[in-house]
Amino acid sequence: MMRLAVVLWAVAATTLAGIFIIIVLVVPSLAEHDAKLILPAALSGALIAAPISYAIAKKLTSLPEA
């Protein structure tokens, strides 16, 4: 299950980090401080992806085999 969670994390982390970075760049009040906010946005996307990928991996491994 852990290998599946790591693969899912790689996909989810890049997706969430990209979404958070785009939010920083698009919102005018955040874009004023983009040099300081891009790295924390990317890191928080990677951190938030960890429990999400673990939960999805757990759910996928508990499905009955066809």
N, C-alpha and C positions, 0 to 999 in steps of 0.2 A: 504494500500500500504506500510505503514511503517513496518509492521510485515514481509512482504515479503522481503523488502529491508534488514532488519536485518538478516533474514535467509540467503539470498544471500551473504551478507557481511561476515557472518561467514565462508562460504565456500570459497569465493574469497580471504578473508584476509589470511587464513591459506595457501592457494595455492600460492599467491603472496609472502608472507613472506618466505615460503619454497624455492621458486625459487630464491629469492634475497639472501638468506643465502647460497644456493648451489653455486650461482655465486661468492660470497665472498670466499668460500672455494676452488673453482676450479681455479679461476684466480690467477696465481702466485704472481702478484704484490699486489693483495688485500689480499691474504692468509698470507702474511708477517705480516699484522696488523689485523688478524682475531679477536683477543680478543676485539679490539676497534670497529670493523665494524659489528659484528653480530647483536647486539642490534639495531643500526640504520637501518640496512637492514630489520630486521623484522618489525620495526615500520613503515618504509616507505612503506612496502608492505601492512600493515594494513590501512595506510592512503590513499594510492592510490586505494584500493579496495572500499572505501566508495562512491565516485562519480560513480564508475563503477556499483556497486550494485544498487544504486539509479536509474541510467539510465535504467538498465535492468528491475527493478521492475516497473518503469513507463511505459516502453514499453509493459511489460506483462499485466499490468492492463488495458491498452488501447486497447488490442486485443478484437475483438467482441466474444461473447460467442457462442459456437457451439450448 
